[in-house]
């Protein structure tokens, strides 16, 4: 990966949205919500006031409108500040 976030930013690959509910209902593309879970692919070096807590490989939850969506080599990613991440899973 040639994308390296700067300062306190992280690069996240969103996980795919659920296509079938627990009850077996198939969700069409137009009704799917933006995924709120993703995997950290790269982290910046942090700032002098805040060190990086997240690391590559963490599964995280983030806010619905957090970060900036980008497309690189046909894949979609989100770059956001570490402070926009709500929780680490696991």
N, C-alpha and C positions, 0 to 999 in steps of 0.2 A: 504494500500500500504506500503510495507516494504522498498521502495527505498527512501532515504533521500539525496538530493544533498548537496554537501559541498560548502562552500565559496559563490562565485557569480554565481553558476550554477543553472539551472532550469530543471525540468523534464517536457517534453511536449508530449502529445498524439496527433499524427498527425490526422487530419480529413480525411475522405475518399475522394479520388479524384472523380471528376465528371465523371459519366459513360455515360451521354448523353449530347450533346451540346445543346445550345439554339435552334438550327435549327433542332434538333431531330436526329442527327447522333450519333450512338452508337460507343463509343471509345473502341477498344480492349485493353486488359491488357498490351500488348507489347508496345502500343503507349501512355499510360498514363504517365504524368509527375509526378515527386515526389511532393506530396502536400506541399504547402508553408504556410499553415495555421494549427494551432493546439490549443489545450487547455492546460493551465498550470496546472499540477497536484501537483507539489511540488516545493518549492523554498529553496535555501540555506539561511544561516544567513547573507550573504554579507561579505564584507571585511572592514578593517579599513578605506580604501580610498573610498569605494563605497558602499552605502547602497542599499538594494533591493527595486526597484521600482515596480517590478512585484509581483503579489500575486496569490494565488491559485484561479482558476476559470477564469482568464483572457484568452481571445481569442487573439492570437498573429499571426503576420506574421514574417517569418524568411527566411533567405537566402537559396537558393537551396542546397548548399553544407555545410551548417552550422551544427555543432554539431556531435555527435556520436550516431549512431543508435544502440539500444540494444533490445533484446527480453527477456521478463520476464513473466512467467506463460502463454505463448502462445500469448501474446500481444506485439506489437512493440511500442517502445518509442524512444524519442530523448533526450539526455542530452546535453545542450549547455550553454555557458556563457550568462549571461544577456545581455552583449554588442553585442551578435550575433543576438538578436531579433531586428527586424526592426521597428515594430509598434505594438501597442495594438489596437484591434478593439473594438469599442463601447465606 
